[in-house]
Amino acid sequence: MMQQYLQMIPVILRIRFTHPPAAETWQKIRLFIPANFFHRQITVVEVSGDISSWVSGDSIIGVDGSTATIHSKSTSVVFLLFAENAYSNSSWVGSITNTTRSQTRTSTSRYVEADNNKLFTKWADDYSSSGAGPTIVWEFRASGDGGSILGQQYSAGAYTNTGAHGRDQIFANDLITPADFGAWMELIFHVKMSSARGVRDGVIGVYQKKSGASVFTKILEQTEADIGAPVEAVTPTQLSQGYFSGYSNSGYDVQTSLYVSQFWHSNTLPEELA
């Protein structure tokens, strides 16, 4: 039987939770996506020459024909929205053209602002590089149409460097589409620790039920994850903590309020998936 932990909270900053240590957990949230939700991806280019007439909404063509739209700009920096080949210097360093203004200028540098927004995280004894045990992270990433794809990644633990996620990262498309704006969805997060550190038999997965759907659909699963307990005795060595949302997120153009109406926790398969 699943246990209800909390009711109807706005996701503003990181909201932490704890539960009794367990090697396997199933946790469900009911998440509201606001009507004004818009997940942006911004590519920043520094431009030499006069761009005083360039404005938000102008169409830009890159060096190799890649396209983008101006999101905003300063005196010499242009912020591009959903640029094709956003991570390629050969696309966005060199001669770029504002086709709306029929003006060509030179871009001298390019970088992409982080677009990852934390959704849900689980860990054992401590978070990420601070813990000897594993950490599992699920996060929003921009899909290119204002919606989001879902990234799933983990760290096995015992890291000494910062930001030690990214192990076997996989993605699910269409986590949030424009059709989901202004609607509720349910997500179930499943983690089963591997039998030992270094053994790749751990399971990490996500199930989703969108508004109007009658059953959950598995949208992500890893069945060979290295997420075992630390070799040396650390208490607790099993999963026991986590959070919603997070402090380090890419942000939104306007105030955007996501809501979690329920949080359910179980150590056994939920009835909805039986």
C-alpha positions in Angstrom: 0.0 0.0 0.0 1.3 3.4 -0.9 1.8 6.1 1.7 0.7 9.7 1.1 3.3 12.2 2.3 2.1 15.6 1.3 -0.6 17.5 -0.5 -0.9 20.4 -3.0 2.4 22.4 -2.9 3.8 24.9 -5.4 7.3 23.8 -6.7 9.3 27.0 -6.2 12.7 25.8 -4.8 14.1 22.4 -3.8 11.7 20.5 -1.6 13.5 17.7 0.3 12.0 14.5 1.7 13.1 11.5 3.6 11.8 7.9 4.0 13.0 4.7 5.7 16.0 3.2 4.0 15.1 0.8 1.2 16.8 -1.0 -1.7 13.8 -0.5 -3.9 11.3 2.4 -4.1 8.3 3.5 -6.1 7.3 7.1 -5.8 4.4 8.9 -7.6 3.7 12.5 -8.0 0.8 14.3 -9.6 2.2 17.3 -11.4 0.3 20.3 -12.8 1.9 22.0 -15.9 0.7 25.7 -16.1 -0.8 27.1 -19.2 2.1 29.6 -19.5 4.8 26.9 -19.3 7.6 27.5 -21.8 10.9 25.7 -21.7 13.5 27.7 -23.5 16.9 26.9 -24.9 19.2 29.9 -25.4 22.3 30.1 -27.5 24.4 33.2 -26.8 26.5 34.8 -29.6 28.7 37.9 -29.4 28.4 40.0 -32.5 30.6 42.7 -33.9 29.0 45.5 -35.9 25.8 47.5 -35.5 22.9 45.4 -34.3 20.8 48.3 -33.0 17.9 47.6 -35.2 17.8 43.8 -34.3 14.8 43.0 -32.1 13.1 40.0 -30.4 11.4 37.8 -33.0 13.8 38.5 -35.9 14.9 35.4 -37.9 18.6 34.5 -37.9 20.5 32.3 -40.3 23.8 30.8 -39.2 27.0 30.2 -41.1 25.8 26.8 -42.4 22.2 27.7 -42.9 21.0 26.8 -39.4 18.1 28.8 -38.2 17.2 30.6 -34.9 15.0 33.4 -33.6 16.2 36.3 -31.5 15.0 35.9 -27.9 16.6 39.2 -26.7 19.8 41.2 -27.1 22.2 43.7 -25.5 24.6 46.1 -27.2 26.8 43.3 -28.7 25.3 40.1 -27.5 22.4 38.3 -29.1 20.4 35.6 -27.3 19.0 33.0 -29.8 16.0 30.9 -29.1 16.0 27.2 -30.2 19.0 27.5 -32.5 19.6 24.6 -34.8 23.0 22.9 -34.2 23.2 25.1 -31.1 26.4 23.5 -29.9 28.3 23.9 -33.1 30.8 26.8 -33.6 30.8 26.0 -37.3 27.1 27.0 -37.3 27.2 30.1 -35.1 30.7 31.5 -35.2 31.3 33.5 -38.4 28.9 35.4 -40.7 25.4 35.2 -39.5 22.4 36.9 -41.2 19.3 38.6 -39.8 17.0 37.8 -42.6 14.2 40.0 -41.1 16.5 43.1 -41.4 18.6 41.8 -44.4 21.8 42.5 -42.4 24.9 40.2 -42.1 27.2 40.5 -39.1 30.1 38.5 -37.6 29.6 36.3 -34.6 32.9 36.0 -32.7 31.9 33.5 -30.0 29.1 31.1 -29.0 27.9 29.2 -25.9 24.6 27.6 -24.9 23.0 28.4 -21.6 22.1 25.4 -19.5 18.5 24.3 -20.1 18.2 21.6 -17.5 15.6 22.0 -14.8 15.6 19.4 -12.0 12.4 17.4 -11.6 13.1 14.6 -9.1 16.2 13.2 -7.4 16.9 10.2 -5.1 20.0 9.3 -3.2 21.3 7.1 -0.4 23.7 8.6 2.2 24.3 12.0 0.6 23.7 13.9 -2.7 26.0 13.5 -5.7 29.7 13.8 -5.1 29.1 14.2 -1.4 27.8 10.7 -1.0 29.4 7.3 -1.1 26.1 5.8 -2.3 24.3 6.3 -5.6 22.3 9.4 -6.7 19.6 9.3 -9.4 18.5 12.5 -11.1 15.6 13.2 -13.5 15.5 16.6 -15.1 13.6 18.6 -17.8 15.4 19.6 -20.9 14.1 21.8 -23.7 12.4 20.0 -26.6 12.5 22.9 -29.0 8.8 23.8 -29.1 8.4 25.1 -25.5 7.9 21.7 -24.1 10.3 19.4 -22.3 12.0 16.0 -22.8 13.0 14.0 -19.7 16.6 13.2 -18.9 17.5 10.3 -16.6 21.0 9.9 -15.2 22.9 8.7 -12.1 26.2 8.6 -10.3 27.3 5.3 -8.8 28.8 7.1 -5.7 32.2 7.5 -4.1 33.0 10.4 -6.3 35.5 13.1 -5.2 34.8 15.6 -8.0 31.8 17.9 -8.3 29.0 17.3 -10.7 29.6 13.6 -11.1 26.3 12.8 -12.8 25.8 11.7 -16.4 26.4 8.0 -16.1 24.4 6.2 -18.9 22.2 9.3 -19.5 19.1 8.5 -21.5 16.1 10.7 -22.6 12.4 10.3 -23.2 10.8 12.6 -25.7 7.5 14.4 -25.2 7.5 14.5 -21.4 5.7 17.8 -21.7 4.2 19.0 -25.0 2.2 22.1 -25.8 -0.9 19.9 -25.5 0.0 19.3 -21.9 0.0 23.0 -20.9 -2.7 23.7 -18.4 -3.2 20.0 -17.5 -2.2 17.5 -14.8 -0.1 14.4 -15.3 1.1 11.6 -13.0 4.6 10.3 -12.9 5.9 7.2 -11.1 9.7 6.9 -10.4 11.2 3.5 -9.8 14.6 2.7 -8.5 16.0 -0.7 -7.5 19.6 -0.7 -6.3 22.0 -3.2 -7.9 23.1 -6.3 -5.9 26.6 -4.8 -5.3 28.8 -1.9 -6.2 30.1 -2.5 -9.7 27.4 -4.9 -10.6 25.2 -3.6 -13.4 21.8 -5.0 -12.5 20.2 -2.0 -10.9 16.9 -0.7 -12.4 15.8 2.9 -12.9 12.6 3.9 -14.6 9.7 6.3 -15.1 6.1 5.7 -15.9 3.7 8.5 -17.0 0.0 9.0 -17.3 -1.1 12.2 -19.0 -4.5 13.9 -18.6 -7.2 11.8 -20.2 -5.1 8.6 -20.2 -6.5 5.5 -18.4 -3.2 3.7 -17.8 0.5 4.5 -17.2 3.1 4.2 -20.0 6.7 3.3 -19.3 8.7 6.2 -20.9 12.2 5.4 -19.5 14.0 2.4 -18.2 17.6 1.3 -17.4 18.1 -2.3 -16.3 21.9 -2.3 -16.2 22.6 0.6 -13.8 25.6 0.4 -11.4 23.8 1.8 -8.3 24.9 -0.6 -5.6 25.7 0.1 -1.9 29.2 1.4 -1.1 31.8 -1.3 -0.5 32.7 0.2 2.9 30.0 0.4 5.6 28.1 3.6 5.4 24.8 4.2 7.2 22.3 4.3 5.5 23.6 2.6 2.4 20.1 2.3 0.9 17.9 4.9 -0.7 16.5 7.2 1.9 16.3 10.8 0.6 15.4 13.0 -2.3 14.0 16.3 -3.5 11.5 17.9 -6.0 12.8 20.7 -8.2 16.1 22.2 -7.3 18.1 25.3 -6.7 20.1 25.3 -9.9 17.6 25.7 -12.7 17.6 27.6 -16.0 14.5 29.7 -15.2 11.6 31.0 -17.2 10.8 34.3 -18.9 7.7 34.9 -16.7 6.6 33.6 -13.3 5.7 29.9 -13.9 4.1 27.9 -11.1 4.2 24.1 -11.3 2.2 22.3 -8.6 2.5 18.9 -7.0 -0.9 17.7 -5.6 0.2 14.4 -4.2 3.3 12.5 -3.3 3.0 8.7 -2.8 5.8 6.3 -1.6 6.0 2.5 -1.6 8.6 -0.2 -1.5 6.4 -2.5 -3.7 4.9 -2.3 -7.1 2.0 0.1 -7.2 -1.5 -1.2 -8.0 -1.6 1.0 -11.1 1.2 -1.0 -12.6 0.3 -4.4 -11.5 
